[in-house]
Amino acid sequence: MMEFFRIKKDIPFMRHALIFNVISVLTFVAAVFFLVHKGLHLSIEFTGGTVMEITYPKPANIEGVRTKLGELGYTDMQVQSFGTAQDVLIRLPVQQNVNTAQVSERVMTALKAQDETVSLKRVEFVGPQVGEELTHDGLMAMGMLVIGVMIYLAIRFEWKYAVAAIFANLHDVVIILGFFAFFQWEFSLTVLAGILAVLGYSVNESVIVFDRVRETFRDRKHGKMAVADVMNHAITGTISRTLITHGSTQLMVLSMFFLGGPTLHYFALALTIGICFGIYSSVFVAAALAMWLGVKREDLIKPIKEKDEHDGAVV
C-alpha cells in the first residue's frame, strides 16, 4: 500500500466513537427533518417542463443564452451544448397559465434580439409522467445498489460488517440529501448520479478499513488485542492511503466545481460533501458500529479445534 508516512503509535479513534456517533445521529435526524419539512428542490427532469433545441451558424455563446434567460426571470433553467458547439439544449420549468408555444415564442424573441442568426429546431413539453418514471427508476437503482453492497460485504466479511457499512454509507447519502433540502439546491439526475458514486466510494473506503481489521486479527502480534484496539490499529494503518485517494479525488472534484460551469456545479458539490462525510463515516460510524455489534476474531478466523489424542481409537 502506498504511504506518505507511517504512524508508529495507534491513534485511539474508538475512544471518541460515542461522542462522534451522537453527533452523527443528530446530523442525520436534522437531515431527515429538512427532507420532510422542506423537501428537495427537484429539477425539471423530475417535475416536467419545456425543452427547446436551438442552433446557431457559429459556436453558441452558452453563457450569453443563460444570461438572457435569467433576464426573463428564469432561475431553474438548464442550458448546455447539445451534440455540436452550434446546438444548444434549453430546459425550462413549468409556469402556471403559460403553454409551451408561449414559452418558446418569448424565449426566441429575447434570443433573436441578442443574435438574429439563432433558429429554433424543436420544442416540446416533458410532462410530470416522465418525471415520476425517472424518480422511480432512480430510487430503484439506489435500492438495488444497497442490496448488492450488503450481499457483497456479507459474503466477503460477515453480516455484522455488512450492516455496519451499509448504515454508515446510507448515513452519508441522507446527509447529502439533507444539505440539498436545507439550502434548496437544485436536485437533478446529475446530482443523483453523484450520490450513487458517493455510495460506491464510501463502501470502498469501508472495505479497505475492514480488510485491515481482518489482517490485524490474523496477525499473531496484534490478533489478541481488544476489538477497540484492533479497530484503532486498522484505521491508523490506512490513514496515509486515505490522504492519497481522497486528496487526489477532491482535487479533481474541485476542478469540476470551479471550472465545470453550472452543469457540473451541484454534481461536484454533492461529491465534495460525500467525500468529506465518507472519510468520517468509515472511521467513526462503520468501525464503531461493527465494534458495538460485537465483531470478534472468531467471526473472520474460525478457531482450530485441537485434536483429541484418543480420536480414532477403537475400544
Helices and strands as residue ranges (DSSP letters): G 13-16, H 17-37, E 41-42, H 44-47, E 49-55, H 62-71, E 78-81, E 87-93, H 100-114, E 119-126, H 128-156, H 159-183, E 186-187, H 189-218, H 227-237, H 239-259, H 262-280, I 281-286, H 287-292, H 297-300
